[in-house]
Amino acid sequence: MFDIDRVRSQFSSLSQGFVFLDAPGGTQVPDSVGAAVAQNFREASGNIGFPYETSQRIGALVDEARERSSALLGCSAEEIVFGANMTSLNFMMSRTIGRDLSPGDEILVTRLDHDANVAPWLELAHDRDLIVREVDIHDDTTLDMEDLERLLGPKTKVVAFPLASNAVGTTVDAAQVVALAHAAGALAWVDAVQYAPHFPIDVRALDADVLLCSSYKFCGPHLGIAYGRRELLESWRPYKARPVGNDPVGHRFETGTLPYELLAALVATYDYLEGIGGIAEVAAWERELGERLLSGLPEGATLFGSPTMDHRVPTFLVNFEGVSSDDLSVALAKEGFGVWSGDNYYALGLYDRMAWGSALRIGLAHYNSLEEIDRFNDALAALVKNGVGRRS
Ligand SMILES: Cc1ncc(COP(=O)(O)O)c(C=O)c1O
């Protein structure tokens, strides 16, 4: 059984009564992860590659961070690339593959994507005369596979898609997308930012060519992590300073000095996650949390996306007809609940299609308790009942 009290006791930020329901924006961080940053500055400042002990420690740390990240994603350590965040990594990697593309080549993105998996392709298309097409969704926000099949063609070079939507939580049948992309001779380019905190990932089982995630979404530091299939990374010409070595191959794509203190934090994050039973345990607990939230949503709530815990992560987009979500989110903050009210949530294609205006995003993490969910549902119901945010 998931020991939620033991989990929560590891976070100072959770001991103050505030209920964080903003995980898709960024999770809380256990104290051990913060402590690892300070320890690294104390014990391993400087840079890699020198013969003295502190420098050797940095080298060992980078190796460990790569090794542990490869265990998270199911690849080998040399296929890991670290970067400032997912967006920066995606711009870098799309620019890099862009060197091998020709005018008229096509990239597919989807309406479920966060713009961090769309804008890099649009900018590349602008500079290299490529064509970007957007795969549609059904009204229930699931990906329209027939539209994907329709859009795939001999000129498609990349199919970029998310494993889970950051706005509505909808997951994608990745195996099907990857199979279709590969059958058409295109690469499968996967945004796993909103999936990695909630479900285990295995890039080999997925047969992904590139996969990106961001550790501040799973209780870690602000750091991007990418996987690139080895043959691809070997075949690409990196944008790198000339003296940078080629071994491990992922390192060729890491521009400049890595943030060693954040890599130390990342290793501590993996220790934390393993200590609570790993992501598979998290998934089971979050399903329970999500079911609790769904069953207690106040009357009159419109939920965008799956009405059950099937085919989704525990991120819920909700609004109420005639009620300002912004006002609700401010009132909720005053009562001790952190939820975001927003319009497009960086998911521009989805926003155009679903036209929710503005809505509350309630994003659960494994450190939330059932008691927090009950309190939140009660507080939201009371605010709506009392007419908070009601437009006359
Ligand atoms: C699905 C998705 N992809 C990409 C990103 C961008 O991640 P980063 O902030 O690491 O650039 C986000 C950020 O919220 C996201 O939710």
The ligand as an SDF file (V2000), in Angstrom:
LIG
                    3D

 16 16  0  0  0  0  0  0  0  0999 V2000
    3.6020   18.5610  -22.3140 C   0  0  0  0  0  0  0  0  0  0  0  0
    4.7030   19.5610  -22.1120 C   0  0  0  0  0  0  0  0  0  0  0  0
    5.7040   19.5890  -22.9690 N   0  0  0  0  0  0  0  0  0  0  0  0
    6.7280   20.4460  -22.8380 C   0  0  0  0  0  0  0  0  0  0  0  0
    6.7700   21.3440  -21.7990 C   0  0  0  0  0  0  0  0  0  0  0  0
    7.9270   22.2800  -21.6880 C   0  0  0  0  0  0  0  0  0  0  0  0
    8.7740   21.8520  -20.6740 O   0  0  0  0  0  0  0  0  0  0  0  0
    9.9430   22.7740  -20.1290 P   0  0  0  0  0  0  0  0  0  0  0  0
    9.3340   23.7270  -19.1750 O   0  0  0  0  0  0  0  0  0  0  0  0
   10.8780   21.8180  -19.4810 O   0  0  0  0  0  0  0  0  0  0  0  0
   10.5580   23.4530  -21.2980 O   0  0  0  0  0  0  0  0  0  0  0  0
    5.7410   21.3650  -20.8670 C   0  0  0  0  0  0  0  0  0  0  0  0
    5.7520   22.3230  -19.7620 C   0  0  0  0  0  0  0  0  0  0  0  0
    4.8160   22.4700  -19.0240 O   0  0  0  0  0  0  0  0  0  0  0  0
    4.6810   20.4470  -21.0170 C   0  0  0  0  0  0  0  0  0  0  0  0
    3.6620   20.4080  -20.1610 O   0  0  0  0  0  0  0  0  0  0  0  0
  1  2  1  0
  2  3  1  0
  2 15  2  0
  3  4  2  0
  4  5  1  0
  5  6  1  0
  5 12  2  0
  6  7  1  0
  7  8  1  0
  8  9  2  0
  8 10  1  0
  8 11  1  0
 12 13  1  0
 12 15  1  0
 13 14  2  0
 15 16  1  0
M  END
$$$$
